[in-house]
Amino acid sequence: MRTGAYYFGCHGQAGHFLWGPGMGKIWREEHILPLPLHASVLDGGYAPQGPEVEGLALLHRVHDWTVLAFWDRSVDTRGKCNSVFLFQPNTLTFEQAVEHARVIFPEVYSRFQFQIRPC
């Protein structure tokens, strides 16, 4: 089974990009991630709809990926800012996905001043 981990969102400055562990920027996500996991869908497409409450999250299973998405203004305070963590396999629970985010992407997770909680 393949395993992978990516973060989609802001890091260090405004602008949503795909990042690998260690915060290496991925420039062409279409070579790595299957549709519908490209930037055009990741950018707000998996976060909860309605009021943009920071940390209120949804867990999705898309192809062989677990997708954890929520609104996040910890870098960019404008509306529609979100964070998305993508992990393989697609069998992670909500709690496991949050723990993976904390461990694999500490540079991102440490900036959250809110709790990531299920919608």
N, C-alpha and C positions, 0 to 999 in steps of 0.2 A: 504494500500500500504506500502511495506517495504521501509525504507529509510536507506541509508548508505553512508559513505564517507571514502575513503582510498587514500593514496598517495603511489606511487611506484617510488623509486629513491634513491639517496644518501641523507644521513642525518648525518652530523658530521664527516663522513669519507667516503672514496671510498667504493663502493659496493652498488648494487641496491637491496633494500628490500621493502616489503610491510609494511606500517605504518598506524595505526589508528589515529583518533584525539587525541591530547595530545602527539603524537609521540611514542606510544607504538608499538613495533615491532611485526608484525604478522609472525609467523614462518611457518605456513602451509596454504598458500593462497588457496590451492585447496579445503579446507573445507569451505571456505567462498565465493569464487568467481567461477562462472561457466566458463567452457571453452568457448571461447578462451581468458579468462582474467587471465591466469596464468603467472608466471614470464617469461617463455620462449617466450611468445608473447608480453607481456607488455614491455619487454626490447628492445625497438627500433621498435617494430612492428607497433605501431600506430603513431609514430612521422613522420613528413614529410620526404619523400624520396628525395634524391638529396643532395645538399650542406647542411651541418648541421649548420644552422643559429640559434643562440640562440634566444629563444623567439618566433620564427616563429612556429605557432601551428596549429594543426588539431583537430576538434571536431568530435567524432564518437558517434554513438548510437549502443550499443552492448547489446543484451538482454534487460534487464530493467536498464541499466547503461548508463550514459553520461560519455564519456571518453575524457579528454582534455590532449593532448600529445604534447611535444615540446622538442627540444634539449636544454640541460642545463649543463653548465660546472662550475657552481658556487661552487661546492664542489670538483669534480674530473675534471681536465682540459684535460683529454685524450679524444680522439674521441669516438663516440657512447654513450656518457653520455646523458641521457634524464630524464625528469620528466613526470609523468603521474598522473593525478588526476582522481579519479573515484567517481561519485556521482549517487545516485538514487534520483529521477526517471530519466528516459532517455529523458526527455522533456526539459532539461535546454538549454537555448540559450548560445552562446559563451560568451557573457557578464556575464550572470548569473553564468556560470561555473568558470570564472575567479574570480568573486566576492566570490563565495563559497570557492575557493582555498585561497583567501586572509583572509577570516574570520575564516574558520575551521582549516586551517594549517598556522597560522601566523609565526611559527618557520621556515617554509620552504619559504613562500612567501617573508618574509622580507630580505632574502639574495639575491634576484634577483636584479641585476644591469641593467636589460634589461626589456623592455616592452613585455608582452605576447600579441601577435597579430595574427590575422587569416592569414593563408597561402593563 
